[in-house]
Amino acid sequence: MMAVGPYRVDGVVSETFPSHDAARRAAERAAAEQRVPGNTAGISYEDKDGRWHDELSDGHDRPITDVKG
């Protein structure tokens, strides 16, 4: 059985799959999960200059996803 290459999202690569259909189903599931709203949460991060930032991440601010191929 020949493995089919992985799918990629923003440079992140998945595992390989046994068929194109299996890879497409996995990509469609992953895309759908990205659209599910989450909880609003506070986040803190340090930028490249060493400064800390606090932001509010809206749990309903979800990406638009699409599967091609």
N, CA, C and O atoms as a CHARMM CRD file, in Angstrom:
* protein
*
  276
    1    1 MET  N      0.84400  -1.17600   0.00000 PROA 1      0.00000
    2    1 MET  CA     0.00000   0.00000   0.00000 PROA 1      0.00000
    3    1 MET  C      0.88900   1.23900   0.00000 PROA 1      0.00000
    4    1 MET  O      1.85200   1.31400   0.76300 PROA 1      0.00000
    5    2 MET  N      0.57600   2.19300  -0.83700 PROA 2      0.00000
    6    2 MET  CA     1.37000   3.41600  -0.94100 PROA 2      0.00000
    7    2 MET  C      0.78100   4.49800  -0.04300 PROA 2      0.00000
    8    2 MET  O     -0.42900   4.72200  -0.06200 PROA 2      0.00000
    9    3 ALA  N      1.60700   5.16200   0.73100 PROA 3      0.00000
   10    3 ALA  CA     1.14900   6.24600   1.60600 PROA 3      0.00000
   11    3 ALA  C      1.00300   7.52500   0.79800 PROA 3      0.00000
   12    3 ALA  O      1.78200   7.80200  -0.11400 PROA 3      0.00000
   13    4 VAL  N     -0.01100   8.29300   1.15600 PROA 4      0.00000
   14    4 VAL  CA    -0.26000   9.58800   0.52600 PROA 4      0.00000
   15    4 VAL  C      0.33900  10.66100   1.41700 PROA 4      0.00000
   16    4 VAL  O      0.30000  10.56200   2.64400 PROA 4      0.00000
   17    5 GLY  N      0.88500  11.67100   0.79800 PROA 5      0.00000
   18    5 GLY  CA     1.51800  12.74800   1.54500 PROA 5      0.00000
   19    5 GLY  C      0.57300  13.42800   2.51600 PROA 5      0.00000
   20    5 GLY  O     -0.64500  13.27500   2.42000 PROA 5      0.00000
   21    6 PRO  N      1.12500  14.16500   3.43200 PROA 6      0.00000
   22    6 PRO  CA     0.33700  14.84800   4.45500 PROA 6      0.00000
   23    6 PRO  C     -0.34600  16.08900   3.90100 PROA 6      0.00000
   24    6 PRO  O     -0.06500  16.52800   2.78500 PROA 6      0.00000
   25    7 TYR  N     -1.24600  16.64400   4.69900 PROA 7      0.00000
   26    7 TYR  CA    -1.79600  17.95800   4.36900 PROA 7      0.00000
   27    7 TYR  C     -1.03400  18.99300   5.19000 PROA 7      0.00000
   28    7 TYR  O     -0.37400  18.64900   6.17000 PROA 7      0.00000
   29    8 ARG  N     -1.12500  20.25400   4.79000 PROA 8      0.00000
   30    8 ARG  CA    -0.36800  21.31300   5.46000 PROA 8      0.00000
   31    8 ARG  C     -1.29000  22.48900   5.74600 PROA 8      0.00000
   32    8 ARG  O     -2.11000  22.86600   4.90900 PROA 8      0.00000
   33    9 VAL  N     -1.14700  23.06800   6.94300 PROA 9      0.00000
   34    9 VAL  CA    -1.90000  24.25300   7.34600 PROA 9      0.00000
   35    9 VAL  C     -0.91200  25.24000   7.93300 PROA 9      0.00000
   36    9 VAL  O     -0.26900  24.95300   8.94300 PROA 9      0.00000
   37   10 ASP  N     -0.78600  26.39000   7.31300 PROA 10     0.00000
   38   10 ASP  CA     0.13200  27.44100   7.78700 PROA 10     0.00000
   39   10 ASP  C      1.52000  26.89400   8.10100 PROA 10     0.00000
   40   10 ASP  O      2.12600  27.27000   9.10500 PROA 10     0.00000
   41   11 GLY  N      2.01800  26.01600   7.25200 PROA 11     0.00000
   42   11 GLY  CA     3.35500  25.48300   7.41500 PROA 11     0.00000
   43   11 GLY  C      3.45700  24.28500   8.34500 PROA 11     0.00000
   44   11 GLY  O      4.52200  23.67600   8.44600 PROA 11     0.00000
   45   12 VAL  N      2.36500  23.93200   9.03200 PROA 12     0.00000
   46   12 VAL  CA     2.36000  22.75700   9.90900 PROA 12     0.00000
   47   12 VAL  C      1.90400  21.56000   9.08400 PROA 12     0.00000
   48   12 VAL  O      0.88400  21.62600   8.39800 PROA 12     0.00000
   49   13 VAL  N      2.65900  20.46900   9.14900 PROA 13     0.00000
   50   13 VAL  CA     2.41100  19.29700   8.30800 PROA 13     0.00000
   51   13 VAL  C      1.84000  18.16100   9.14700 PROA 13     0.00000
   52   13 VAL  O      2.30800  17.89200  10.25300 PROA 13     0.00000
   53   14 SER  N      0.81500  17.49600   8.59900 PROA 14     0.00000
   54   14 SER  CA     0.20100  16.36100   9.28300 PROA 14     0.00000
   55   14 SER  C      0.99700  15.08000   9.04300 PROA 14     0.00000
   56   14 SER  O      2.02800  15.09100   8.37100 PROA 14     0.00000
   57   15 GLU  N      0.50800  13.99200   9.59700 PROA 15     0.00000
   58   15 GLU  CA     1.06800  12.67000   9.30100 PROA 15     0.00000
   59   15 GLU  C      0.66600  12.26300   7.87600 PROA 15     0.00000
   60   15 GLU  O     -0.13700  12.94900   7.24300 PROA 15     0.00000
   61   16 THR  N      1.21000  11.16400   7.37500 PROA 16     0.00000
   62   16 THR  CA     0.80900  10.66500   6.05600 PROA 16     0.00000
   63   16 THR  C     -0.42900   9.78500   6.20300 PROA 16     0.00000
   64   16 THR  O     -0.77000   9.36300   7.30800 PROA 16     0.00000
   65   17 PHE  N     -1.09700   9.51300   5.08500 PROA 17     0.00000
   66   17 PHE  CA    -2.33600   8.75400   5.07800 PROA 17     0.00000
   67   17 PHE  C     -2.27700   7.65800   4.02200 PROA 17     0.00000
   68   17 PHE  O     -1.51100   7.75800   3.06400 PROA 17     0.00000
   69   18 PRO  N     -3.08600   6.61000   4.19200 PROA 18     0.00000
   70   18 PRO  CA    -3.04700   5.49400   3.25300 PROA 18     0.00000
   71   18 PRO  C     -3.69100   5.80800   1.89700 PROA 18     0.00000
   72   18 PRO  O     -3.46200   5.08600   0.92700 PROA 18     0.00000
   73   19 SER  N     -4.49100   6.87400   1.82000 PROA 19     0.00000
   74   19 SER  CA    -5.13600   7.22300   0.55200 PROA 19     0.00000
   75   19 SER  C     -5.43900   8.71600   0.51100 PROA 19     0.00000
   76   19 SER  O     -5.42800   9.39500   1.53700 PROA 19     0.00000
   77   20 HSD  N     -5.70800   9.21100  -0.69200 PROA 20     0.00000
   78   20 HSD  CA    -6.08700  10.61400  -0.85800 PROA 20     0.00000
   79   20 HSD  C     -7.38900  10.89300  -0.12100 PROA 20     0.00000
   80   20 HSD  O     -7.52600  11.93600   0.51900 PROA 20     0.00000
   81   21 ASP  N     -8.34600   9.97500  -0.20300 PROA 21     0.00000
   82   21 ASP  CA    -9.62700  10.17400   0.48800 PROA 21     0.00000
   83   21 ASP  C     -9.44100  10.27600   1.99500 PROA 21     0.00000
   84   21 ASP  O    -10.07600  11.10700   2.64400 PROA 21     0.00000
   85   22 ALA  N     -8.58200   9.44200   2.55100 PROA 22     0.00000
   86   22 ALA  CA    -8.32400   9.49500   3.99000 PROA 22     0.00000
   87   22 ALA  C     -7.66500  10.82200   4.37200 PROA 22     0.00000
   88   22 ALA  O     -8.00500  11.40900   5.39900 PROA 22     0.00000
   89   23 ALA  N     -6.73100  11.29300   3.55800 PROA 23     0.00000
   90   23 ALA  CA    -6.07400  12.57400   3.82300 PROA 23     0.00000
   91   23 ALA  C     -7.07600  13.71600   3.73000 PROA 23     0.00000
   92   23 ALA  O     -7.05600  14.62900   4.55500 PROA 23     0.00000
   93   24 ARG  N     -7.94600  13.66900   2.73700 PROA 24     0.00000
   94   24 ARG  CA    -8.96000  14.73400   2.57900 PROA 24     0.00000
   95   24 ARG  C     -9.92700  14.74400   3.76000 PROA 24     0.00000
   96   24 ARG  O    -10.25500  15.81100   4.27900 PROA 24     0.00000
   97   25 ARG  N    -10.38700  13.56500   4.19300 PROA 25     0.00000
   98   25 ARG  CA   -11.29900  13.51200   5.34400 PROA 25     0.00000
   99   25 ARG  C    -10.63300  14.08800   6.58700 PROA 25     0.00000
  100   25 ARG  O    -11.26500  14.82500   7.34300 PROA 25     0.00000
  101   26 ALA  N     -9.36800  13.76000   6.80300 PROA 26     0.00000
  102   26 ALA  CA    -8.63400  14.29100   7.95800 PROA 26     0.00000
  103   26 ALA  C     -8.48100  15.80600   7.85600 PROA 26     0.00000
  104   26 ALA  O     -8.63500  16.51400   8.85000 PROA 26     0.00000
  105   27 ALA  N     -8.18300  16.29800   6.66900 PROA 27     0.00000
  106   27 ALA  CA    -8.03900  17.74600   6.47400 PROA 27     0.00000
  107   27 ALA  C     -9.37100  18.45200   6.69000 PROA 27     0.00000
  108   27 ALA  O     -9.41000  19.53100   7.28100 PROA 27     0.00000
  109   28 GLU  N    -10.45500  17.86000   6.22200 PROA 28     0.00000
  110   28 GLU  CA   -11.78600  18.46000   6.41800 PROA 28     0.00000
  111   28 GLU  C    -12.15600  18.49000   7.89800 PROA 28     0.00000
  112   28 GLU  O    -12.72400  19.47300   8.37400 PROA 28     0.00000
  113   29 ARG  N    -11.83700  17.41500   8.63500 PROA 29     0.00000
  114   29 ARG  CA   -12.10100  17.39600  10.08500 PROA 29     0.00000
  115   29 ARG  C    -11.28800  18.48400  10.78900 PROA 29     0.00000
  116   29 ARG  O    -11.81400  19.20100  11.64000 PROA 29     0.00000
  117   30 ALA  N    -10.01000  18.60500  10.43500 PROA 30     0.00000
  118   30 ALA  CA    -9.14800  19.61200  11.05800 PROA 30     0.00000
  119   30 ALA  C     -9.64800  21.01800  10.74500 PROA 30     0.00000
  120   30 ALA  O     -9.64300  21.88600  11.61800 PROA 30     0.00000
  121   31 ALA  N    -10.08000  21.24700   9.51000 PROA 31     0.00000
  122   31 ALA  CA   -10.59800  22.56200   9.12100 PROA 31     0.00000
  123   31 ALA  C    -11.86200  22.89000   9.90000 PROA 31     0.00000
  124   31 ALA  O    -12.03100  24.02100  10.35500 PROA 31     0.00000
  125   32 ALA  N    -12.74700  21.92300  10.05800 PROA 32     0.00000
  126   32 ALA  CA   -13.99200  22.14100  10.80300 PROA 32     0.00000
  127   32 ALA  C    -13.70000  22.44900  12.27300 PROA 32     0.00000
  128   32 ALA  O    -14.35500  23.30500  12.86800 PROA 32     0.00000
  129   33 GLU  N    -12.72800  21.76200  12.85500 PROA 33     0.00000
  130   33 GLU  CA   -12.37400  22.00600  14.25500 PROA 33     0.00000
  131   33 GLU  C    -11.85400  23.42000  14.45700 PROA 33     0.00000
  132   33 GLU  O    -12.07100  24.00400  15.51900 PROA 33     0.00000
  133   34 GLN  N    -11.17900  23.97800  13.47700 PROA 34     0.00000
  134   34 GLN  CA   -10.65400  25.33900  13.58700 PROA 34     0.00000
  135   34 GLN  C    -11.76600  26.38100  13.62600 PROA 34     0.00000
  136   34 GLN  O    -11.56600  27.48100  14.14000 PROA 34     0.00000
  137   35 ARG  N    -12.94000  26.04200  13.08600 PROA 35     0.00000
  138   35 ARG  CA   -14.05900  26.98800  13.04600 PROA 35     0.00000
  139   35 ARG  C    -14.91200  26.96300  14.31000 PROA 35     0.00000
  140   35 ARG  O    -15.77600  27.82400  14.47600 PROA 35     0.00000
  141   36 VAL  N    -14.69500  26.00200  15.20600 PROA 36     0.00000
  142   36 VAL  CA   -15.50300  25.86900  16.41900 PROA 36     0.00000
  143   36 VAL  C    -15.10400  26.96600  17.40600 PROA 36     0.00000
  144   36 VAL  O    -13.92600  27.11400  17.73100 PROA 36     0.00000
  145   37 PRO  N    -16.09200  27.73700  17.88300 PROA 37     0.00000
  146   37 PRO  CA   -15.77300  28.78600  18.85900 PROA 37     0.00000
  147   37 PRO  C    -15.21300  28.19700  20.14300 PROA 37     0.00000
  148   37 PRO  O    -15.53900  27.07400  20.52600 PROA 37     0.00000
  149   38 GLY  N    -14.37800  28.96600  20.78900 PROA 38     0.00000
  150   38 GLY  CA   -13.79800  28.55200  22.06600 PROA 38     0.00000
  151   38 GLY  C    -14.17200  29.55600  23.14300 PROA 38     0.00000
  152   38 GLY  O    -15.14300  30.30000  23.00200 PROA 38     0.00000
  153   39 ASN  N    -13.41000  29.57300  24.20200 PROA 39     0.00000
  154   39 ASN  CA   -13.63500  30.51100  25.30100 PROA 39     0.00000
  155   39 ASN  C    -12.80000  31.76400  25.08800 PROA 39     0.00000
  156   39 ASN  O    -11.68700  31.70400  24.56400 PROA 39     0.00000
  157   40 THR  N    -13.34800  32.88600  25.49700 PROA 40     0.00000
  158   40 THR  CA   -12.57100  34.12100  25.50400 PROA 40     0.00000
  159   40 THR  C    -11.55500  34.00400  26.63600 PROA 40     0.00000
  160   40 THR  O    -11.90100  33.61800  27.75200 PROA 40     0.00000
  161   41 ALA  N    -10.31200  34.33600  26.34600 PROA 41     0.00000
  162   41 ALA  CA    -9.25500  34.16500  27.34100 PROA 41     0.00000
  163   41 ALA  C     -8.22700  35.28500  27.22100 PROA 41     0.00000
  164   41 ALA  O     -7.99500  35.82900  26.14200 PROA 41     0.00000
  165   42 GLY  N     -7.62700  35.60800  28.34100 PROA 42     0.00000
  166   42 GLY  CA    -6.53000  36.56200  28.35100 PROA 42     0.00000
  167   42 GLY  C     -5.23600  35.85100  27.99400 PROA 42     0.00000
  168   42 GLY  O     -4.99100  34.73100  28.44100 PROA 42     0.00000
  169   43 ILE  N     -4.41300  36.50400  27.19100 PROA 43     0.00000
  170   43 ILE  CA    -3.11700  35.94000  26.84300 PROA 43     0.00000
  171   43 ILE  C     -2.02600  36.96700  27.11400 PROA 43     0.00000
  172   43 ILE  O     -2.24600  38.17100  26.97600 PROA 43     0.00000
  173   44 SER  N     -0.87000  36.49300  27.49300 PROA 44     0.00000
  174   44 SER  CA     0.30900  37.34300  27.69500 PROA 44     0.00000
  175   44 SER  C      1.43100  36.76900  26.85600 PROA 44     0.00000
  176   44 SER  O      1.61500  35.55400  26.78400 PROA 44     0.00000
  177   45 TYR  N      2.17900  37.66000  26.22200 PROA 45     0.00000
  178   45 TYR  CA     3.31200  37.18300  25.43000 PROA 45     0.00000
  179   45 TYR  C      4.40700  38.23900  25.40800 PROA 45     0.00000
  180   45 TYR  O      4.16600  39.43200  25.59200 PROA 45     0.00000
  181   46 GLU  N      5.61800  37.75100  25.17400 PROA 46     0.00000
  182   46 GLU  CA     6.78400  38.62600  25.09600 PROA 46     0.00000
  183   46 GLU  C      7.16800  38.78200  23.63700 PROA 46     0.00000
  184   46 GLU  O      7.30300  37.78600  22.92600 PROA 46     0.00000
  185   47 ASP  N      7.34900  40.01600  23.17600 PROA 47     0.00000
  186   47 ASP  CA     7.73200  40.23500  21.77800 PROA 47     0.00000
  187   47 ASP  C      9.25100  40.09900  21.61500 PROA 47     0.00000
  188   47 ASP  O      9.97200  39.86600  22.58500 PROA 47     0.00000
  189   48 LYS  N      9.71600  40.24700  20.39000 PROA 48     0.00000
  190   48 LYS  CA    11.14400  40.04700  20.10200 PROA 48     0.00000
  191   48 LYS  C     12.04100  41.05600  20.79600 PROA 48     0.00000
  192   48 LYS  O     13.24200  40.81900  20.93300 PROA 48     0.00000
  193   49 ASP  N     11.47100  42.20200  21.24700 PROA 49     0.00000
  194   49 ASP  CA    12.24600  43.22000  21.95100 PROA 49     0.00000
  195   49 ASP  C     12.20800  43.04900  23.46200 PROA 49     0.00000
  196   49 ASP  O     12.72300  43.89100  24.19800 PROA 49     0.00000
  197   50 GLY  N     11.59700  41.96000  23.92900 PROA 50     0.00000
  198   50 GLY  CA    11.55200  41.68700  25.35900 PROA 50     0.00000
  199   50 GLY  C     10.42500  42.38600  26.09500 PROA 50     0.00000
  200   50 GLY  O     10.39900  42.36500  27.32600 PROA 50     0.00000
  201   51 ARG  N      9.49500  43.00200  25.38300 PROA 51     0.00000
  202   51 ARG  CA     8.35300  43.67900  26.01900 PROA 51     0.00000
  203   51 ARG  C      7.18600  42.71500  26.14000 PROA 51     0.00000
  204   51 ARG  O      6.91300  41.93100  25.23100 PROA 51     0.00000
  205   52 TRP  N      6.50400  42.78300  27.27200 PROA 52     0.00000
  206   52 TRP  CA     5.34900  41.92200  27.51400 PROA 52     0.00000
  207   52 TRP  C      4.06900  42.63400  27.11000 PROA 52     0.00000
  208   52 TRP  O      3.92800  43.84400  27.28600 PROA 52     0.00000
  209   53 HSD  N      3.14600  41.86400  26.56700 PROA 53     0.00000
  210   53 HSD  CA     1.85200  42.37900  26.12700 PROA 53     0.00000
  211   53 HSD  C      0.74300  41.51300  26.70800 PROA 53     0.00000
  212   53 HSD  O      0.88900  40.29500  26.81300 PROA 53     0.00000
  213   54 ASP  N     -0.34800  42.13400  27.08100 PROA 54     0.00000
  214   54 ASP  CA    -1.54200  41.42400  27.53900 PROA 54     0.00000
  215   54 ASP  C     -2.65800  41.73900  26.56200 PROA 54     0.00000
  216   54 ASP  O     -2.90000  42.90200  26.23900 PROA 54     0.00000
  217   55 GLU  N     -3.33800  40.70400  26.09300 PROA 55     0.00000
  218   55 GLU  CA    -4.43300  40.87300  25.15100 PROA 55     0.00000
  219   55 GLU  C     -5.57700  39.95500  25.52800 PROA 55     0.00000
  220   55 GLU  O     -5.40300  38.99300  26.27600 PROA 55     0.00000
  221   56 LEU  N     -6.73900  40.26400  25.00500 PROA 56     0.00000
  222   56 LEU  CA    -7.90800  39.42400  25.18500 PROA 56     0.00000
  223   56 LEU  C     -8.16200  38.70900  23.86800 PROA 56     0.00000
  224   56 LEU  O     -8.33700  39.34700  22.83000 PROA 56     0.00000
  225   57 SER  N     -8.18100  37.38700  23.91300 PROA 57     0.00000
  226   57 SER  CA    -8.42600  36.58300  22.72200 PROA 57     0.00000
  227   57 SER  C     -9.89600  36.17500  22.71500 PROA 57     0.00000
  228   57 SER  O    -10.32900  35.38500  23.55300 PROA 57     0.00000
  229   58 ASP  N    -10.65500  36.71200  21.77300 PROA 58     0.00000
  230   58 ASP  CA   -12.08300  36.41200  21.65200 PROA 58     0.00000
  231   58 ASP  C    -12.25700  34.98400  21.14200 PROA 58     0.00000
  232   58 ASP  O    -11.77000  34.64900  20.06300 PROA 58     0.00000
  233   59 GLY  N    -12.92600  34.16700  21.88600 PROA 59     0.00000
  234   59 GLY  CA   -13.14200  32.77500  21.51200 PROA 59     0.00000
  235   59 GLY  C    -13.99500  32.59400  20.27500 PROA 59     0.00000
  236   59 GLY  O    -14.08100  31.49000  19.73600 PROA 59     0.00000
  237   60 HSD  N    -14.62700  33.66300  19.81700 PROA 60     0.00000
  238   60 HSD  CA   -15.46100  33.57100  18.61600 PROA 60     0.00000
  239   60 HSD  C    -14.74700  34.10600  17.38200 PROA 60     0.00000
  240   60 HSD  O    -15.31700  34.10200  16.29100 PROA 60     0.00000
  241   61 ASP  N    -13.51900  34.56100  17.53700 PROA 61     0.00000
  242   61 ASP  CA   -12.71400  35.06500  16.42900 PROA 61     0.00000
  243   61 ASP  C    -11.98900  33.88000  15.79500 PROA 61     0.00000
  244   61 ASP  O    -10.81800  33.63400  16.08200 PROA 61     0.00000
  245   62 ARG  N    -12.68900  33.15200  14.93600 PROA 62     0.00000
  246   62 ARG  CA   -12.16300  31.92200  14.35900 PROA 62     0.00000
  247   62 ARG  C    -11.77200  32.13800  12.90100 PROA 62     0.00000
  248   62 ARG  O    -12.34900  32.99100  12.22600 PROA 62     0.00000
  249   63 PRO  N    -10.81500  31.38900  12.41900 PROA 63     0.00000
  250   63 PRO  CA   -10.36600  31.54600  11.03100 PROA 63     0.00000
  251   63 PRO  C    -11.37700  30.98100  10.03700 PROA 63     0.00000
  252   63 PRO  O    -12.18600  30.11700  10.37400 PROA 63     0.00000
  253   64 ILE  N    -11.31400  31.47900   8.82300 PROA 64     0.00000
  254   64 ILE  CA   -12.07200  30.89800   7.71900 PROA 64     0.00000
  255   64 ILE  C    -11.19500  29.79100   7.15000 PROA 64     0.00000
  256   64 ILE  O    -10.04000  30.03300   6.79800 PROA 64     0.00000
  257   65 THR  N    -11.72600  28.59700   7.06000 PROA 65     0.00000
  258   65 THR  CA   -10.93400  27.45900   6.60200 PROA 65     0.00000
  259   65 THR  C    -11.52900  26.86400   5.33700 PROA 65     0.00000
  260   65 THR  O    -12.73500  26.94700   5.10500 PROA 65     0.00000
  261   66 ASP  N    -10.67000  26.26400   4.52100 PROA 66     0.00000
  262   66 ASP  CA   -11.08500  25.65000   3.27800 PROA 66     0.00000
  263   66 ASP  C    -10.09700  24.53600   2.94800 PROA 66     0.00000
  264   66 ASP  O     -8.90500  24.65100   3.23000 PROA 66     0.00000
  265   67 VAL  N    -10.58900  23.47800   2.36200 PROA 67     0.00000
  266   67 VAL  CA    -9.73100  22.35600   1.95700 PROA 67     0.00000
  267   67 VAL  C     -9.67300  22.33700   0.43500 PROA 67     0.00000
  268   67 VAL  O    -10.70500  22.35200  -0.23600 PROA 67     0.00000
  269   68 LYS  N     -8.46300  22.30200  -0.09900 PROA 68     0.00000
  270   68 LYS  CA    -8.26300  22.24000  -1.55200 PROA 68     0.00000
  271   68 LYS  C     -7.54200  20.94500  -1.89200 PROA 68     0.00000
  272   68 LYS  O     -6.69900  20.46700  -1.13300 PROA 68     0.00000
  273   69 GLY  N     -7.88400  20.39200  -3.03200 PROA 69     0.00000
  274   69 GLY  CA    -7.16500  19.20600  -3.50400 PROA 69     0.00000
  275   69 GLY  C     -7.87800  17.90900  -3.27000 PROA 69     0.00000
  276   69 GLY  O     -7.36500  16.84900  -3.62600 PROA 69     0.00000
